[in-house]
Amino acid sequence: MAEVLIGKPLAGIDCGSSFCKGALLQSGNILALSRRPTGWNVAESGRLILEELLESGGGGNPDGFKLAATGYGREKIAGADVVLTEIGAHARGAEFLYPGIRTVIDIGGQDCKVIATENGRARDFQMNDKCAAGSGRFLEMAASRLELDAHMMEELLALGKEAPLNSACAVFAESEIIGLLAAGVSREEIIGGAAVSMSRRIASLAARIGIASPAGITGGLSESAGIRAALSRVLGTELQPIPNGTYAGAIGAALFAGE
């Protein structure tokens, strides 16, 4: 692994389809983290994230900081010294947050990636970017249809109930959810079924490269104990909680900025 610059502030921005995340590091310590909805203007979101990082963690304008960008909007981040894919960024960031991790599951708003890692580097990966059923967008659709916010969804997932969803397509699944509601199926059963359905799509990706422990989730859904429990059951492997896993891509990008 290349030597990381010691002493220089390192900024990383991970602009995904739903949220733009940022991290500011120095000498191996996290100085600041920031997150905001990406919105329609990726460049502006990235600019605001960097401004927030430098203000809260660097006193406004630290000298000589390096910036790296990742995520689907990475090419729109002005002033980036390094531009890299999410695969490498999440592998590196997850290792920083959970040393020794071997499998990283990044559930993004637009896609899902299962990454086999070794010493913070991606050894192999599988990615689903053709269908929303294996991404955070699928769960977002289900929660919206059920009128659940993140806190309510977590409470219902904790009940461990499940109504089987047969549709493999997110569009058809929404129609199926409407039918289940009309039939009197409870919200906790439906959101539990949606979590398991999403987990099965992710498990099909994981089966192609295998799951080595320890394994964990990065991205926005890394904060959900309910999703982690559902995915652990489907995979047959206990997924570990990763503190600040939402920011793994941004942290990994910052570390690459220092090489």
C-alpha angles and dihedrals in degrees: 000000000000118000115264116229108257119222098008117114109245121202126194128187122194108189109188131175093268107024138020112217130190138190133190117200135180128182091348095309129113109239099176143356127197137181136180137158110279093225122178097306109065094176092054092046090052092048092051092048091052091047091052092048094050093045097049099034107025107033093253103301119021114195119254100001118168123221131205127182132205138162130071091302095049095116090059096057107108119224097016113159091194130029118192142163123265091245095069094036095054093045091052095042094048091052089052092051097038111022113214096023112157105185127037122192111195110193106192131177093254104027146001129233130193109200127191106210138191123186091343095309127110110248097176138344146186123208135195112203101141100074134034092218092090096043138077089260089071093057091042089056092049093047091048092050089050092045093238126151120207094268094049092046090053092050092051094045089054088065089068096220124146139192109193114246111205100187115101091193122075092220093054091041090062090056089048091052090052089052092049091051090050089052091055099254111158124249092240090057093048097047089045089052091049091052091051092046091053090046091055091055090051091047090056088059092046091052090065094062103018130238118266120190137273092050131167147167127256129185129055096315092056086089093061115095088187094057091044090052094047093047092046090055094049094045094043088228127105107240115214123229111248113207110231089004089153087070098045093109093049092045092048091049091051090052091052089051088064096056 
